[in-house]
Amino acid sequence: MFSTLLMSFLLMRYAASKGDGEDFIYNGFHGANMSLDGAAEVTSEGLLLLNNSIQQTKSLAFYPIPLHFKPSQGKTQSFSVNFVFAIMLRYPNVRSTGIIFVISHSKEFPGSEVGEYMGIFNPKNVGNSSNHIAAIELDTYINPEFRDIDDNHVGIDINGLDSITSAPAAYFSNINGGFKNLSLVSGEPMHVWVEYNGLQNHLDVTLWPISLPKPDRPLLSLMVDLSPILLDDMYIGFSSSTKTAPSSTYILGWSFKMNGQAEVLDASRLPKLPRIGPKNKSELVTIGLPIIVIFLTLMAISAFGLIVRRKIKFTDILEDWERQYGPHRFSYKDLFMATEGFKHKQLLGVGGFGRVYRGVLPASKIEVAVKRVSHESRQGVREFISEIVSLGRLRHRNLVRLLGYCRRKKELLLVYDFMPYGSLDKFLFDHPKTILNWSRRFGIVKGMASGLLYLHEGWEQVVLHRDIKASNVLLDSEMNGRLGDFGLARLYDHGTDPQTTHVVGTLGYLAPELTRSGKATTSTDVFAFGAFMLEVACGRSSIDSRSSADEVMILVEWVSEYWSRGTILAAADPKLGLDYEVEEMELVLKLGLLCSHPLSAARPCMRQVMQFLDRDVPLPELSSDDLGAAILSGGHYKGYVDLRLSYPSSLEQGFATTSSVQESILSGGR
């Protein structure tokens, strides 16, 4: 009898976990040898539960035996990890901090904090190279201090929580091609596969639903040598931490192998997830079934005609060449339902390119902004949509994300992220209901500079926005600035000249050389950004005609006059009073003048602008030796002050343009 019980116990252990060396597999966690800390526990169903109803706690679950990641030569070996997880919301629309898979030199983290620090780090040690931690984060909450891209993403972290690379949660479809979005908090089980090639220093992370085979392409792919990060003996496990418990996080299965492919988890052997909320019970099945059958039969006849009419109403034009754009295209029916039929109460605003409506997508319940653009001509539609799709791949925390488009008859509909606080100009000009303090304004200026640097240098092509102004800067739910309205944007390859020859944009932001050449460049974007900085600092529009019917105030000239008199701080927004940092205000005003210099060669590039704003290098002193009007032939503005500069030698190499004009300015000439 005893031998029979012993054999049953050993078989149970083997079914849950195989291996105590450099590989193992858990198809459920009944009898598993795990090191648990905090709120982590193994449920009666065999699930590894990382979050529960306990408040302000961390949950740590580690494989108890250290693994040897380095042989004698000190090079990190190849390894692979496969696990299945599910995050189930307890309360609708309330997010937790998600989960991270951790490779660490220890399975204990004294001094760590809960919440955004995930029970692993604290404000003092996050990001330290001495941590020797590599992690894969499945993040369901936006933490601005860690530069999260959204509240539903996957990231690769080294020694901290500021991801080296990240992407919205999605998987590659082997059938249709392209990436399909996933919701990490859907409550559905999902696979995660982490594969590291120690010979090629290559790390892949793949995410996909448990019901599908493994995708051919990973979600994240990074060239990184883990040898300096990982020690010989390292622990692997999971961590989750929360200040409340709005969700339940489960690990259903887990496998690992050193120098080989981890075993595939058998979905049929994994434990079942619990049901959240009571099971619905209905007496209609036994009482009202005959009545329902009769009613449905009668309704089916009338409904058939309605369905046919609605199908005709919402039929989209879909040509063969558009099918390649895949998930970037929305159906007209979904956008019609999202905006309640484009009702007036959903209208957010009216611009030169069409009307913008607030909407809620019926399937995902995500809030969006839908712009209806009238497009009478079919000529160039294919090229225009191709460019829309290219811009839709832009990803930066200070850009409004273009989610996709819809084409129907003679109009185009563009779908963007919804920005709840609207455009920045409502908080700056005239008599705003809410006055932005200087700290937020300075943060918005730095955010816009970062986004514009990404457009000019950080993407696979150069993106010229061509319409930078306060009304095109939108504020998200945390009052962070995001540059939007790419209706005039143009793309060209790095190292080539832009082919644009049409003067487009908004008066007050157009660089003088545009009126002569008609060619937009990164320098013309810098000019508009300079005018934008002055708007933020002064609380005035770039061109103001309120003073009289015949007199127009040009903001760049107006600030230049204060600067020439040595009283530039007098141009600061009077609505702020004296509640601002003097050095920051002076920096923004002077840098705004420098960026809006009438000579393009004198303007800095956006990389230099970021260096000035971060105060990594000092702003060049502006000189007024030859005050006067820089009358530009054919330009829009008169009376520009000739600002002569003396740049530090360390910056000269980084300038976007170098010419005899610039050399003349640097040497003190005109």
C-alpha positions as CSV (number, residue, x, y, z in Angstrom):
1,M,0.0,0.0,0.0
2,F,2.8,2.4,0.9
3,S,4.7,1.7,-2.3
4,T,1.6,2.4,-4.3
5,L,1.1,5.8,-2.7
6,L,4.7,6.6,-3.1
7,M,4.6,5.8,-6.8
8,S,1.5,7.9,-7.3
9,F,3.2,10.8,-5.6
10,L,6.3,10.6,-7.8
11,L,4.2,10.4,-10.9
12,M,2.3,13.5,-9.9
13,R,5.5,15.4,-9.3
14,Y,6.8,14.3,-12.7
15,A,3.6,15.4,-14.5
16,A,3.9,18.9,-13.0
17,S,7.6,19.3,-13.3
18,K,10.4,17.5,-15.1
19,G,14.1,18.2,-14.4
20,D,16.1,19.7,-11.6
21,G,19.1,20.8,-13.7
22,E,19.4,23.0,-16.7
23,D,15.9,22.4,-18.1
24,F,12.4,21.9,-16.6
25,I,8.8,21.9,-17.5
26,Y,5.7,22.7,-15.4
27,N,2.3,21.8,-17.0
28,G,0.5,23.3,-14.0
29,F,2.1,23.7,-10.6
30,H,0.6,20.9,-8.4
31,G,3.5,19.6,-6.4
32,A,6.0,21.9,-8.1
33,N,9.2,22.8,-6.3
34,M,8.9,26.6,-6.3
35,S,10.3,29.5,-4.2
36,L,7.3,31.7,-3.4
37,D,7.4,35.1,-1.6
38,G,4.8,37.8,-0.7
39,A,1.3,37.1,-2.1
40,A,2.4,34.4,-4.6
41,E,0.7,31.1,-4.1
42,V,-0.3,27.8,-5.9
43,T,-4.1,27.5,-6.0
44,S,-6.0,24.3,-5.6
45,E,-6.4,24.1,-9.3
46,G,-2.6,24.1,-9.8
47,L,-2.4,27.7,-11.0
48,L,0.5,29.9,-10.0
49,L,-1.3,33.1,-8.7
50,L,0.8,36.3,-8.5
51,N,-1.9,38.8,-7.6
52,N,-4.8,38.5,-5.2
53,S,-6.9,40.8,-3.0
54,I,-4.1,41.7,-0.6
55,Q,-3.2,45.4,-0.8
56,Q,0.2,46.9,-1.1
57,T,2.2,43.7,-1.6
58,K,4.6,42.1,-4.0
59,S,4.4,38.6,-5.5
60,L,7.6,36.7,-6.3
61,A,7.8,33.1,-7.7
62,F,11.2,31.7,-8.6
63,Y,12.7,28.4,-9.7
64,P,14.5,27.5,-6.5
65,I,17.8,26.2,-8.1
66,P,20.3,28.7,-9.6
67,L,21.1,28.0,-13.3
68,H,24.5,28.2,-14.8
69,F,24.2,30.8,-17.6
70,K,28.0,31.0,-18.3
71,P,30.5,28.2,-19.0
72,S,34.2,28.7,-18.0
73,Q,35.0,31.1,-20.9
74,G,32.5,33.7,-19.5
75,K,30.1,33.9,-22.5
76,T,26.4,33.7,-21.7
77,Q,24.9,30.5,-23.2
78,S,21.9,30.2,-25.4
79,F,18.6,29.5,-23.6
80,S,14.9,29.5,-24.2
81,V,11.8,30.1,-22.0
82,N,8.2,29.3,-22.7
83,F,5.3,30.2,-20.3
84,V,1.5,30.7,-20.5
85,F,-0.1,33.5,-18.5
86,A,-3.5,35.2,-18.1
87,I,-4.4,38.6,-16.6
88,M,-8.0,38.9,-15.5
89,L,-9.5,42.2,-14.5
90,R,-11.5,42.3,-11.3
91,Y,-13.0,45.8,-12.1
92,P,-13.6,47.1,-15.6
93,N,-11.2,49.8,-16.9
94,V,-9.0,49.6,-13.8
95,R,-5.4,48.5,-14.6
96,S,-2.6,46.9,-12.5
97,T,1.1,46.9,-13.2
98,G,1.2,43.6,-15.1
99,I,4.0,41.0,-14.8
100,I,7.7,40.6,-15.5
101,F,9.8,37.5,-16.2
102,V,13.1,38.0,-14.4
103,I,16.6,36.7,-14.7
104,S,18.4,37.8,-11.5
105,H,21.5,36.9,-9.4
106,S,19.2,36.6,-6.4
107,K,15.6,35.6,-5.7
108,E,15.3,38.1,-2.8
109,F,15.1,41.9,-3.2
110,P,15.4,43.7,0.1
111,G,14.3,47.3,0.0
112,S,12.2,46.9,-3.2
113,E,9.0,48.8,-3.5
114,V,5.5,47.8,-4.7
115,G,3.5,49.3,-7.5
116,E,5.5,50.6,-10.5
117,Y,8.8,49.1,-9.1
118,M,7.3,45.6,-9.4
119,G,8.7,44.4,-6.1
120,I,12.2,44.2,-7.7
121,F,13.6,47.7,-7.7
122,N,13.3,51.0,-5.7
123,P,13.9,54.6,-6.8
124,K,17.6,54.4,-5.7
125,N,18.7,51.3,-7.5
126,V,16.5,51.2,-10.6
127,G,18.7,51.4,-13.7
128,N,22.0,50.6,-11.8
129,S,24.4,48.4,-13.7
130,S,25.2,46.5,-10.5
131,N,21.7,45.0,-10.5
132,H,22.6,42.2,-13.0
133,I,19.0,41.8,-14.0
134,A,17.4,41.1,-17.4
135,A,13.6,41.0,-17.7
136,I,10.7,40.8,-20.1
137,E,7.9,43.1,-19.0
138,L,4.2,42.5,-19.9
139,D,3.1,46.0,-18.8
140,T,-0.6,47.0,-18.4
141,Y,-0.1,50.5,-16.9
142,I,1.6,53.7,-18.3
143,N,4.5,54.8,-16.1
144,P,5.7,58.1,-17.6
145,E,8.9,58.0,-15.5
146,F,9.9,54.8,-17.4
147,R,8.8,56.2,-20.8
148,D,6.2,53.5,-21.4
149,I,4.7,53.7,-24.9
150,D,1.1,52.7,-23.7
151,D,-0.8,50.6,-21.2
152,N,-0.6,47.4,-23.2
153,H,2.9,46.6,-24.3
154,V,5.8,44.1,-24.1
155,G,9.3,45.4,-23.4
156,I,12.9,44.1,-22.9
157,D,14.5,45.6,-19.7
158,I,18.1,45.6,-18.6
159,N,18.8,46.5,-14.9
160,G,15.7,48.6,-14.7
161,L,12.2,49.3,-16.0
162,D,13.1,51.7,-18.8
163,S,12.7,49.3,-21.8
164,I,15.5,49.1,-24.3
165,T,12.9,48.2,-26.9
166,S,9.1,47.7,-26.6
167,A,6.1,47.3,-28.8
168,P,2.3,47.2,-28.3
169,A,1.1,43.7,-27.5
170,A,0.5,41.9,-30.7
171,Y,1.3,38.7,-32.6
172,F,2.3,38.0,-36.2
173,S,-0.4,36.2,-38.2
174,N,1.1,33.2,-40.1
175,I,-2.1,33.1,-42.3
176,N,-2.8,36.7,-43.3
177,G,0.6,38.3,-42.5
178,G,1.0,41.4,-40.4
179,F,0.7,41.9,-36.7
180,K,-2.7,41.6,-34.9
181,N,-3.3,43.4,-31.6
182,L,-3.8,41.6,-28.3
183,S,-5.1,42.8,-25.0
184,L,-2.9,41.7,-22.1
185,V,-5.9,42.0,-19.7
186,S,-8.3,40.1,-21.8
187,G,-8.4,37.2,-19.4
188,E,-7.4,34.8,-22.2
189,P,-4.3,32.5,-21.8
190,M,-1.4,33.6,-24.0
191,H,2.0,32.1,-24.8
192,V,5.3,34.0,-24.3
193,W,8.5,32.6,-25.8
194,V,11.9,34.1,-24.9
195,E,14.8,32.9,-27.0
196,Y,18.5,34.0,-26.6
197,N,21.2,33.0,-29.1
198,G,24.5,33.3,-27.2
199,L,26.6,33.0,-30.3
200,Q,24.9,35.7,-32.2
201,N,24.0,37.9,-29.2
202,H,20.4,37.9,-30.3
203,L,17.2,38.0,-28.2
204,D,13.7,37.3,-29.5
205,V,10.4,37.7,-27.7
206,T,7.2,36.2,-29.2
207,L,3.6,36.6,-27.9
208,W,0.6,34.8,-29.2
209,P,-2.8,33.3,-28.2
210,I,-2.8,29.8,-26.8
211,S,-5.3,28.6,-29.4
212,L,-2.8,29.3,-32.3
213,P,0.5,27.8,-33.4
214,K,3.7,29.8,-32.7
215,P,4.1,32.8,-35.1
216,D,6.9,32.8,-37.6
217,R,8.1,36.2,-36.6
218,P,8.8,37.5,-33.0
219,L,7.2,40.6,-31.6
220,L,10.5,42.0,-30.4
221,S,14.0,41.3,-31.7
222,L,17.1,42.8,-30.2
223,M,20.8,42.5,-30.7
224,V,22.3,42.4,-27.2
225,D,25.2,40.7,-25.4
226,L,23.9,39.5,-22.0
227,S,27.4,38.4,-20.9
228,P,28.1,41.7,-19.0
229,I,24.6,41.5,-17.4
230,L,24.2,37.9,-16.4
231,L,26.5,36.2,-13.8
232,D,27.2,32.5,-13.7
233,D,24.6,31.5,-11.1
234,M,21.3,33.2,-11.9
235,Y,17.7,32.6,-10.8
236,I,14.7,32.9,-13.1
237,G,11.1,33.6,-12.1
238,F,8.2,36.0,-12.1
239,S,7.3,39.2,-10.3
240,S,4.2,41.2,-10.0
241,S,3.4,44.0,-7.6
242,T,0.4,46.2,-6.8
243,K,-0.7,48.9,-4.4
244,T,-4.3,47.6,-4.9
245,A,-5.5,44.4,-6.6
246,P,-7.6,45.3,-9.7
247,S,-6.6,42.1,-11.5
248,S,-5.6,38.5,-11.0
249,T,-2.4,37.3,-12.7
250,Y,-1.9,33.6,-13.3
251,I,0.9,31.5,-14.7
252,L,-0.6,28.3,-16.1
253,G,2.6,26.6,-17.3
254,W,6.4,27.1,-17.6
255,S,9.3,25.5,-19.3
256,F,13.1,26.3,-19.7
257,K,16.1,24.8,-21.4
258,M,19.7,25.8,-21.6
259,N,21.4,25.4,-25.0
260,G,18.3,24.2,-26.7
261,Q,14.6,24.7,-27.3
262,A,12.3,24.7,-24.3
263,E,9.6,22.0,-24.3
264,V,6.3,23.1,-25.7
265,L,3.5,23.4,-23.1
266,D,0.6,21.1,-23.7
267,A,-2.6,23.2,-23.6
268,S,-4.7,20.2,-22.8
269,R,-2.8,19.5,-19.6
270,L,-2.7,23.1,-18.3
271,P,-5.1,23.9,-15.4
272,K,-8.3,25.8,-16.1
273,L,-8.7,29.5,-15.2
274,P,-11.4,30.3,-12.6
275,R,-14.5,32.2,-13.5
276,I,-14.7,35.8,-12.4
277,G,-18.2,36.8,-11.2
278,P,-21.3,34.6,-10.6
279,K,-22.4,32.2,-13.3
280,N,-25.5,33.6,-15.1
281,K,-28.6,31.6,-14.6
282,S,-31.8,32.1,-16.7
283,E,-35.2,30.6,-16.4
284,L,-36.1,31.6,-20.0
285,V,-34.7,28.2,-21.2
286,T,-37.4,26.3,-19.4
287,I,-40.2,28.9,-19.3
288,G,-40.0,31.1,-22.3
289,L,-38.4,28.9,-24.9
290,P,-41.6,28.3,-26.9
291,I,-42.5,32.0,-26.9
292,I,-38.9,33.0,-27.9
293,V,-38.9,30.5,-30.9
294,I,-42.1,31.9,-32.3
295,F,-41.0,35.5,-31.8
296,L,-37.6,34.9,-33.4
297,T,-39.2,33.2,-36.4
298,L,-41.5,36.3,-37.0
299,M,-38.6,38.7,-36.5
300,A,-36.3,36.8,-38.8
301,I,-38.4,37.7,-41.9
302,S,-38.4,41.4,-41.2
303,A,-34.7,41.4,-40.0
304,F,-33.5,39.9,-43.2
305,G,-34.6,42.9,-45.2
306,L,-33.0,45.3,-42.7
307,I,-29.7,43.4,-42.8
308,V,-29.6,43.6,-46.6
309,R,-30.2,47.3,-46.5
310,R,-27.6,47.9,-43.9
311,K,-25.1,45.9,-45.8
312,I,-25.6,48.0,-48.8
313,K,-25.3,51.2,-46.7
314,F,-22.0,50.2,-45.1
315,T,-20.4,48.6,-48.1
316,D,-16.8,49.9,-48.4
317,I,-14.8,50.4,-51.6
318,L,-11.9,47.9,-51.4
319,E,-9.6,47.6,-54.3
320,D,-7.1,44.8,-54.7
321,W,-4.0,47.0,-54.1
322,E,-5.5,48.1,-50.7
323,R,-5.5,44.6,-49.2
324,Q,-1.8,44.7,-48.5
325,Y,-2.4,47.4,-45.8
326,G,-4.3,44.9,-43.6
327,P,-5.1,46.1,-40.1
328,H,-4.5,49.8,-41.0
329,R,-7.9,49.8,-42.7
330,F,-11.1,50.2,-40.6
331,S,-14.6,49.4,-41.8
332,Y,-16.9,52.3,-42.3
333,K,-19.6,50.4,-40.3
334,D,-17.3,50.3,-37.2
335,L,-16.5,54.1,-37.5
336,F,-20.1,54.9,-38.1
337,M,-21.1,53.0,-34.9
338,A,-18.2,54.4,-33.0
339,T,-19.3,58.0,-33.6
340,E,-23.0,57.3,-33.3
341,G,-23.5,58.1,-36.9
342,F,-21.2,61.1,-36.8
343,K,-23.7,63.0,-34.6
344,H,-23.1,66.6,-33.9
345,K,-22.7,65.9,-30.1
346,Q,-19.6,63.8,-30.9
347,L,-18.0,66.7,-32.9
348,L,-14.6,67.7,-31.4
349,G,-13.7,70.4,-33.8
350,V,-13.6,71.6,-37.4
351,G,-10.3,72.3,-39.3
352,G,-9.2,73.0,-42.8
353,F,-9.1,69.4,-43.7
354,G,-12.4,68.3,-42.3
355,R,-14.4,67.6,-39.1
356,V,-13.1,65.5,-36.1
357,Y,-15.4,63.3,-34.1
358,R,-15.0,61.5,-30.8
359,G,-15.7,57.8,-31.0
360,V,-15.6,54.5,-29.1
361,L,-14.7,51.5,-31.3
362,P,-17.4,48.9,-30.8
363,A,-15.2,45.8,-30.4
364,S,-12.3,47.0,-28.3
365,K,-14.1,50.0,-26.5
366,I,-11.0,52.1,-27.2
367,E,-11.7,55.9,-27.5
368,V,-10.5,57.4,-30.8
369,A,-10.7,60.6,-32.8
370,V,-12.1,60.2,-36.3
371,K,-11.3,62.8,-38.9
372,R,-13.5,63.0,-42.0
373,V,-11.5,64.4,-44.9
374,S,-13.2,65.3,-48.1
375,H,-11.3,63.9,-51.1
376,E,-13.0,64.7,-54.4
377,S,-10.2,63.5,-56.7
378,R,-9.2,59.8,-57.2
379,Q,-5.8,60.9,-58.5
380,G,-3.1,60.1,-56.0
381,V,-5.3,58.2,-53.6
382,R,-3.1,55.2,-53.7
383,E,0.0,57.2,-53.0
384,F,-1.7,59.1,-50.3
385,I,-3.0,56.0,-48.5
386,S,0.5,54.4,-48.8
387,E,1.9,57.5,-47.0
388,I,-0.8,57.2,-44.4
389,V,0.2,53.7,-43.7
390,S,3.9,54.7,-43.4
391,L,3.0,57.4,-40.9
392,G,0.9,54.9,-39.0
393,R,4.1,53.1,-38.1
394,L,5.5,56.1,-36.2
395,R,5.8,55.3,-32.5
396,H,6.8,58.0,-30.0
397,R,5.4,59.1,-26.7
398,N,5.1,62.7,-28.0
399,L,3.3,61.9,-31.3
400,V,-0.4,61.3,-31.7
401,R,-0.6,57.8,-33.1
402,L,-2.4,57.3,-36.4
403,L,-4.3,54.0,-36.0
404,G,-5.5,53.7,-39.5
405,Y,-7.9,54.9,-42.2
406,C,-11.1,54.2,-44.0
407,R,-12.0,55.1,-47.6
408,R,-15.6,55.3,-48.7
409,K,-16.9,57.0,-51.9
410,K,-15.5,60.5,-52.0
411,E,-14.2,60.8,-48.4
412,L,-11.3,59.5,-46.3
413,L,-11.6,58.9,-42.6
414,L,-8.4,58.9,-40.5
415,V,-8.4,57.3,-37.0
416,Y,-6.2,58.7,-34.2
417,D,-5.7,58.1,-30.5
418,F,-8.2,60.2,-28.5
419,M,-6.6,63.2,-26.7
420,P,-9.1,64.1,-23.9
421,Y,-7.8,67.6,-23.2
422,G,-7.8,68.8,-26.8
423,S,-5.3,71.2,-28.3
424,L,-2.7,73.3,-26.5
425,D,-3.8,76.6,-27.9
426,K,-7.0,76.5,-25.7
427,F,-4.8,76.7,-22.6
428,L,-2.5,79.5,-23.9
429,F,-4.4,82.2,-25.9
430,D,-7.2,84.7,-25.3
431,H,-8.7,84.0,-21.9
432,P,-8.2,80.3,-21.1
433,K,-10.3,78.6,-18.4
434,T,-7.3,76.8,-17.1
435,I,-3.8,78.3,-17.1
436,L,-1.0,75.8,-17.5
437,N,1.8,76.4,-15.0
438,W,5.4,76.8,-16.2
439,S,6.5,73.3,-15.3
440,R,3.9,71.7,-17.6
441,R,4.7,74.2,-20.4
442,F,8.4,73.5,-20.2
443,G,7.7,69.8,-20.2
444,I,5.5,70.2,-23.3
445,V,8.3,72.1,-25.1
446,K,10.8,69.3,-24.3
447,G,8.3,66.7,-25.4
448,M,7.7,68.4,-28.7
449,A,11.4,68.7,-29.3
450,S,11.9,65.0,-28.6
451,G,9.1,64.1,-31.0
452,L,10.4,66.3,-33.7
453,L,13.9,64.9,-33.3
454,Y,12.4,61.4,-33.8
455,L,10.7,62.6,-37.0
456,H,13.9,64.1,-38.4
457,E,16.5,61.6,-37.3
458,G,15.0,58.7,-35.3
459,W,12.8,56.9,-37.9
460,E,13.7,54.9,-41.1
461,Q,12.8,58.0,-43.2
462,V,12.9,61.7,-42.6
463,V,9.5,63.1,-41.8
464,L,8.7,66.8,-42.4
465,H,5.7,67.8,-40.4
466,R,5.3,71.2,-42.1
467,D,2.6,72.5,-39.8
468,I,4.0,72.7,-36.2
469,K,1.9,75.1,-34.1
470,A,0.1,75.2,-30.8
471,S,-3.3,74.1,-32.2
472,N,-1.7,70.9,-33.6
473,V,-0.2,70.0,-30.2
474,L,-2.7,67.8,-28.3
475,L,-2.8,67.0,-24.6
476,D,-3.3,63.4,-23.4
477,S,-5.0,62.2,-20.2
478,E,-1.8,63.2,-18.2
479,M,-1.5,66.6,-19.9
480,N,1.6,65.5,-21.9
481,G,2.0,67.2,-25.2
482,R,1.7,65.1,-28.4
483,L,2.2,66.4,-31.9
484,G,-0.6,65.6,-34.2
485,D,-2.2,66.5,-37.6
486,F,0.2,65.0,-40.1
487,G,-2.1,66.0,-43.0
488,L,0.7,68.1,-44.6
489,A,3.6,65.8,-43.6
490,R,6.0,64.5,-46.2
491,L,8.6,61.7,-46.1
492,Y,11.9,61.2,-47.8
493,D,14.9,59.0,-47.4
494,H,17.9,59.9,-45.2
495,G,20.7,61.4,-47.2
496,T,18.5,62.7,-50.0
497,D,16.8,66.1,-50.7
498,P,13.1,66.5,-50.2
499,Q,11.2,67.0,-53.5
500,T,8.4,69.1,-52.0
501,T,8.0,72.4,-53.9
502,H,4.6,73.7,-52.7
503,V,4.4,76.3,-50.0
504,V,2.0,74.9,-47.4
505,G,1.6,75.5,-43.7
506,T,0.2,78.4,-41.5
507,L,1.2,82.0,-41.7
508,G,3.4,82.9,-38.8
509,Y,5.2,79.6,-38.8
510,L,6.5,79.7,-42.4
511,A,10.3,80.1,-42.7
512,P,11.2,83.0,-45.0
513,E,13.1,80.8,-47.5
514,L,9.9,78.9,-48.2
515,T,8.5,81.9,-50.1
516,R,11.5,81.8,-52.4
517,S,12.3,78.2,-52.9
518,G,9.0,76.5,-51.9
519,K,11.1,73.6,-50.6
520,A,10.4,72.4,-47.0
521,T,13.4,71.0,-45.0
522,T,14.1,70.0,-41.5
523,S,15.3,73.6,-41.0
524,T,11.8,75.0,-41.9
525,D,10.3,72.7,-39.3
526,V,12.8,74.1,-36.8
527,F,11.7,77.6,-37.7
528,A,8.1,76.7,-36.9
529,F,9.2,75.0,-33.7
530,G,10.9,78.3,-32.7
531,A,7.6,80.2,-33.2
532,F,5.8,77.5,-31.2
533,M,8.3,77.9,-28.2
534,L,7.6,81.6,-28.2
535,E,3.9,81.0,-28.1
536,V,4.2,78.7,-25.1
537,A,6.5,81.1,-23.2
538,C,4.6,84.3,-24.1
539,G,1.0,83.0,-24.2
540,R,0.5,84.9,-27.5
541,S,-0.3,83.6,-31.0
542,S,2.4,83.7,-33.6
543,I,0.5,86.4,-35.5
544,D,-1.9,88.7,-33.5
545,S,-4.1,91.3,-35.3
546,R,-6.2,92.2,-32.3
547,S,-4.4,95.5,-31.5
548,S,-6.0,97.3,-34.6
549,A,-7.4,96.5,-38.0
550,D,-4.3,97.7,-39.8
551,E,-1.5,96.6,-37.4
552,V,-0.4,93.0,-37.1
553,M,1.9,91.9,-34.3
554,I,4.4,89.2,-35.4
555,L,5.5,87.4,-32.2
556,V,9.1,86.7,-33.4
557,E,9.7,90.5,-34.0
558,W,7.9,91.4,-30.7
559,V,10.2,89.1,-28.6
560,S,13.2,90.3,-30.6
561,E,12.5,93.9,-29.6
562,Y,12.5,92.9,-25.9
563,W,15.7,91.0,-26.3
564,S,17.4,93.9,-28.1
565,R,16.5,96.1,-25.1
566,G,17.9,93.6,-22.7
567,T,14.5,92.9,-21.1
568,I,13.6,89.6,-22.7
569,L,11.9,88.3,-19.6
570,A,9.3,91.0,-20.0
571,A,7.9,89.0,-22.9
572,A,6.9,86.1,-20.6
573,D,3.2,85.3,-20.4
574,P,1.7,87.8,-17.8
575,K,-0.8,85.1,-16.8
576,L,2.1,83.3,-15.1
577,G,3.0,86.3,-13.0
578,L,6.5,85.5,-11.6
579,D,5.7,81.8,-11.1
580,Y,8.4,80.3,-13.4
581,E,12.0,79.3,-13.4
582,V,13.9,82.3,-14.7
583,E,16.7,80.3,-16.3
584,E,14.2,78.0,-18.1
585,M,12.0,80.9,-19.3
586,E,15.1,82.8,-20.6
587,L,16.3,79.6,-22.3
588,V,13.0,79.0,-24.1
589,L,12.7,82.6,-25.2
590,K,16.2,82.9,-26.6
591,L,16.1,79.4,-28.1
592,G,12.8,80.3,-29.8
593,L,14.5,83.3,-31.4
594,L,17.5,81.2,-32.4
595,C,15.3,78.6,-34.0
596,S,13.2,81.3,-35.8
597,H,16.3,83.1,-37.2
598,P,15.5,84.4,-40.7
599,L,18.6,82.7,-42.1
600,S,18.2,79.0,-42.2
601,A,22.0,78.3,-41.8
602,A,21.9,80.0,-38.4
603,R,19.3,77.7,-36.9
604,P,20.3,74.7,-34.9
605,C,19.1,71.2,-35.7
606,M,16.7,69.4,-33.4
607,R,19.5,67.3,-31.8
608,Q,21.1,70.5,-30.7
609,V,17.8,71.9,-29.5
610,M,17.4,68.9,-27.2
611,Q,21.0,69.4,-25.9
612,F,20.1,73.1,-25.1
613,L,16.8,72.2,-23.4
614,D,18.5,69.4,-21.4
615,R,21.3,71.9,-20.6
616,D,23.9,69.4,-21.7
617,V,25.6,72.3,-23.5
618,P,25.1,76.1,-22.9
619,L,23.0,78.1,-25.3
620,P,25.2,80.4,-27.4
621,E,25.1,84.1,-26.4
622,L,23.0,86.2,-28.7
623,S,24.8,89.4,-29.8
624,S,23.2,92.7,-30.9
625,D,26.3,94.4,-32.3
626,D,24.6,95.2,-35.6
627,L,21.0,95.7,-34.6
628,G,18.7,96.3,-37.4
629,A,16.2,94.9,-39.7
630,A,17.1,91.7,-41.6
631,I,14.8,92.5,-44.5
632,L,14.4,89.2,-46.4
633,S,13.7,89.6,-50.1
634,G,10.4,87.8,-50.7
635,G,9.9,86.8,-47.1
636,H,6.8,87.1,-45.0
637,Y,8.2,89.2,-42.2
638,K,10.1,92.5,-41.7
639,G,12.2,93.8,-38.9
640,Y,14.0,90.6,-37.9
641,V,17.0,91.3,-35.6
642,D,20.2,90.0,-36.9
643,L,21.2,87.6,-34.2
644,R,24.9,86.7,-34.5
645,L,26.2,83.7,-32.7
646,S,29.4,82.2,-31.4
647,Y,28.9,78.5,-31.2
648,P,31.1,76.2,-29.0
649,S,33.5,74.3,-31.2
650,S,32.1,71.0,-29.9
651,L,28.8,71.8,-31.6
652,E,30.0,72.8,-35.0
653,Q,30.2,69.3,-36.3
654,G,26.7,68.4,-35.3
655,F,24.9,71.2,-37.3
656,A,22.4,70.1,-39.9
657,T,23.7,72.6,-42.4
658,T,27.1,74.2,-43.0
659,S,27.5,77.0,-45.5
660,S,29.3,80.2,-46.2
661,V,26.4,82.0,-44.7
662,Q,26.7,80.2,-41.5
663,E,30.5,80.6,-41.4
664,S,29.9,84.4,-41.9
665,I,27.5,84.4,-38.9
666,L,29.9,82.4,-36.7
667,S,32.7,84.8,-37.5
668,G,30.6,87.8,-36.7
669,G,29.7,89.0,-40.2
670,R,26.3,89.7,-41.6
